[in-house]
Amino acid sequence: MSMLTGKVAVITGAASGIGRATAKLFATEGADVGILDRNGPEASRAAEEIRAGGHEAQSWEVDLADGATTEGTIVEAAAHFGGLDILVNNAATYVPHSFDDLTQEEWKRVIDTNLTAYFLAARVAAREMRKRGGGSIINIGSVHRMISEPNSGAYAAAKGGVAQLTRNLAIELAPSNIVVNSISPGFIRTPMSIVDGVDETTTEHFLSFYVHSGRIPLRRAGLPEEIARAALFFAARECGYLTGADLVADGGLTITL
């Protein structure tokens, strides 16, 4: 039997990158998948790909920075599939500005998408999961909760918040048999790694500073599918005694610092 047979999963930011890879993997493992993303056309294409493979998926166009819409969409997705067992909070945005140049509007946008949306989605998802006797919430964080770099202030602040939110949700939702865990990816080759039209994981600076130097011991950027596999471990609750944990998937980056 597949690992997620009979389960319903909602994944935010699932039109591309880690979210899309996770949606495809969860579907092949038997889950009905709800795809939420502000890029409606790509979200629809992702759902169509999954259905073409003989699995069930539905997409919703939603701006995760809009809290009320986010909550309503998750309720709608749960009603569409007949319940909810798994939530993957993955949607994120990144504004590569220094603190001097970062506007308050940009700061708010990053925090609303990368942190507040996680709280709101988890809260409404937990209400649906209680109806099924439990569930699993997976928050996609970042190694930016531990380390950072210039022009990443809002993103790093939000990801630090995700780490603590995960711990607190794990405590509060444990009596409802809902586990909450997080994943902290390092450099992953996704659309977010493209800044000003250039994939940062292919630049000479990245290859020299991180890869050839061995600062990333595995000497490469990660792939979305590798993070999806980590999410599957949490979603399937392979270890029933695991909650409030963070899995660092960074090729060894943070152990060399």
C-alpha positions, 0 to 999 in steps of 0.5 A: 500500500502507498504511504498516503493512501486515503489521505487528503493533503493541502500544499501551499505554494505548490505551483512550482519548486518544492511545493510542486514536487511535494504535491506530485510525490504525495499524489503518487503515494495515494493522497488527494492533493489540494494545490494553493498558489497565487500563480493560478495558471501554473497551479492548474497545470500542476493539478492537471499533471497529477490527474493525468497520472491517474491521481486526484488533485485540485488547484485554487488560486490564492494569495497567501498574504491575504489571510481571510482568503487563505483560511476560506480556501483551506475550508473549501479544499477540505469540503471538496475532498471530504476532509483534511489530514496533511498541511504543507506550509510552503508558500514563500516570497523573497525580497533581496533588499538591504534594510536601508532599501527595504520598504515597510510594505515589502517587509509586511508582504514577506512576513504575511506570506512567509509567517502569518499565512503559516499560522492562519493555515495551520489554525484552520487546518487543525480545525479540519484535522480534528474532525478526522482524529488527527493529522500532520502539519509540515512547515517549510522553513530555511537554514536562514533560521540559523544563519543569514546573509546580506539583503535577506533580513525580512526572509530570515526574520520570517523563517526564524518565526516559523521555527518557533511557531512550529514548536508552539503549535506542536505543544498546543495541537498534541492533545488533538493527535496533530503533529507539527514538524518543520524542514529547513532546506539549504540552497535548493534549485527552485524558481526562488533561487533565480534572482534578477534572472540568474540562478544563484546556484549556477553562479561562479560565486556560488560554485567557488564559495559553497561547492568547490570549497566544500562549505556544502560538503555534498558539493551541490545544490539540492533538488525540490524532490529531495525536500519532498521526500523529507516532507513525505516522512513527516506526512506519513508519520513514520515515527509517531513519536515525532513532533516539534522537530526540525529536519535540516536538509542543506547538504551539510552546509550548517555543520561547516560553519 
